[in-house]
Amino acid sequence: MQKILFWFRRDLRAYDNAGLSAALSVGGLVHCVFVFDREILDALHSRSDRRVEFIWHSIKKLAEELRDLGGSLHVLYGKAREEIPALAQRLAVNAVYCNRDYEPAARNRDAAVLESLATIGIGFLDFKDQAVFEKTELLTQAGKPFTVFTPYKNAWIKNLHTVQLDAWPVESLAQYFSWDEVAPIPTLEEMGFETSNLLKKGFVPGSAGAQQVLADFLGRMSHYRVMRDFPGKKGVSYLSVHQRFGTISIRELARHALANGSEGAQSWLSELIWRDFYFQILFNFPHAASGSFKREYDALQFDQDPDLLLAWQQGKTGYPLVDAAMRQLLESGFMHNRLRMVAASFLVKDLMIDWRAGEAWFAEQLNDFDLSANNGGWQWAASTGCDAQPYFRIFNPISQSEKFDPEGAFIRRYVPELQGVSDRYIHAPWMMPTTEQDLCGVKLPRDYPMPVVDHAKARERALARYKAVRTAS
Ligand SMILES: Cc1cc2nc3c(=O)[nH]c(=O)nc-3n(C[C@H](O)[C@H](O)[C@H](O)COP(=O)(O)OP(=O)(O)OC[C@H]3O[C@@H](n4cnc5c(N)ncnc54)[C@H](O)[C@@H]3O)c2cc1C
């Protein structure tokens, strides 16, 4: 009888799971495992990392879901590249199955696991699960990977057959799960972590949590196009952390968007396609993980200014929308997409700090951190990426604020010291005359910082630096 070990990674659900379904379809016995990988955990800066806690709760739920299906989940704490071959050998399986991960570090780890397994005569098979189209499945007519989004999106839609979005069966194959005696799930404390404010901030881990978030969004999906840019309103789906850890299936989301069919749903589907787009960019152009996608921009001159970087990280730049965004990130691990664009543009083009410093800060803080989307977003904002914001488009943090948070509701939520400032000055409080400051009880810089840079001057400096690169190349 064929015995398979299914290894969960970014796919923490027991339904519509391509690799798990493939393992069960063999018709033998399927054991399941998840590894809290020390190679990842030991490198994290914070001991109260919300992502670790999200995974931990999701794993507890997953173990329950598997138990309900007659299976069980081995949960290990160690180095995956050692733990997986050791467990596979102990269980005497024929093969290890999992879903593909496209990040360079994950690919290295998987190559090492494959090699170790091969030496003990155990197979290793991976499956497409987290993307609808992956790697080189979609190519231009010239046979090259796409580097521009709109033609990629057109090809994505043209090549999509609804059968590709069908759910992979798991429940109907549940008889093939192996029920094993398993050790208790290690606690966060045993792994050197502590509880964060994740649950207090309203995040509900696990696939049941994902379904709650989805159900809430389905009623709002048709309004997505008009609502998506206002951080103070509930316009977006808030599903990214579930997509990141696979507590929801991408096929399920795309099916909902297609079935809805409204303008809002089409616009949302486009965002899901951006996700696939950036997966294939990182896969086909791995140099972008550490350097500019457009290599000439590696010559762009940046400033080293730890004080300015800290002011940006802590939400103390004196620009209320940027500060509200950065404090939302610090407090909750989430930042609205419009604000990610504004905050990233501010760091790179107003402060002239290397986009990689911002990318690293987001990587540390974002619950939904994903190397391909984060790198793609940063290089878009820095104009160094594929299909990026043109270098001469520089977000004005004041007009962005007036347009997308007109009453300052979002600003007041995250920058409470500006509560009393009137709508007229909320976007640029330094413009308040002293009489107005006395009136509203907010004195600058006593209660809130003056702007760390003058946007108009910073804009001119950025344009000059970008032009210097373009002239030289
Ligand atoms: C500088 C910067 C950094 C970013 N870093 C990340 C990151 O680390 N992880 C991440 O998932 N997204 C990242 N994004 C993309 C986007 O901001 C988030 O996906 C979105 O804000 C998540 O909220 P939501 O689920 O409510 O999104 P919705 O607006 O509801 O979008 C639905 C889904 O589409 C996908 N999506 C949306 N926009 C993008 C995009 N631009 N690129 C790729 N996928 C997208 C996400 O999976 C998202 O959950 C980044 C964007 C920028 C500008």
The ligand as a Gaussian input file, in Angstrom:
#p B3LYP/6-31G(d) Opt

LIG

0 1
 C        4.497000      48.744000      -0.791000
 C        3.477000      47.618000      -0.857000
 C        3.722000      46.442000      -0.160000
 C        2.787000      45.384000      -0.210000
 N        3.078000      44.217000       0.464000
 C        2.203000      43.184000       0.398000
 C        2.486000      41.964000       1.069000
 O        3.538000      41.781000       1.694000
 N        1.546000      40.971000       1.007000
 C        0.383000      41.122000       0.312000
 O       -0.432000      40.189000       0.293000
 N        0.118000      42.246000      -0.363000
 C        0.986000      43.288000      -0.336000
 N        0.692000      44.445000      -0.998000
 C       -0.523000      44.504000      -1.831000
 C       -1.802000      45.025000      -1.136000
 O       -1.533000      46.228000      -0.488000
 C       -2.391000      44.035000      -0.142000
 O       -2.539000      42.780000      -0.751000
 C       -3.770000      44.495000       0.336000
 O       -3.686000      45.756000       0.939000
 C       -4.338000      43.482000       1.330000
 O       -5.583000      43.896000       1.801000
 P       -6.920000      43.173000       1.325000
 O       -6.810000      41.706000       1.477000
 O       -8.047000      43.852000       2.012000
 O       -6.887000      43.528000      -0.221000
 P       -8.033000      43.585000      -1.328000
 O       -8.029000      44.969000      -1.869000
 O       -9.308000      43.040000      -0.859000
 O       -7.409000      42.675000      -2.475000
 C       -7.712000      41.279000      -2.561000
 C       -6.450000      40.471000      -2.638000
 O       -5.750000      40.736000      -3.828000
 C       -4.347000      40.626000      -3.607000
 N       -3.731000      41.915000      -3.917000
 C       -4.288000      43.127000      -3.836000
 N       -3.431000      44.078000      -4.264000
 C       -2.293000      43.434000      -4.608000
 C       -1.033000      43.849000      -5.110000
 N       -0.770000      45.130000      -5.371000
 N       -0.088000      42.921000      -5.320000
 C       -0.338000      41.604000      -5.087000
 N       -1.512000      41.157000      -4.607000
 C       -2.471000      42.045000      -4.382000
 C       -4.162000      40.278000      -2.142000
 O       -4.005000      38.877000      -2.053000
 C       -5.459000      40.744000      -1.518000
 O       -5.820000      40.034000      -0.377000
 C        1.608000      45.524000      -0.978000
 C        1.382000      46.715000      -1.670000
 C        2.294000      47.752000      -1.608000
 C        2.029000      49.024000      -2.363000

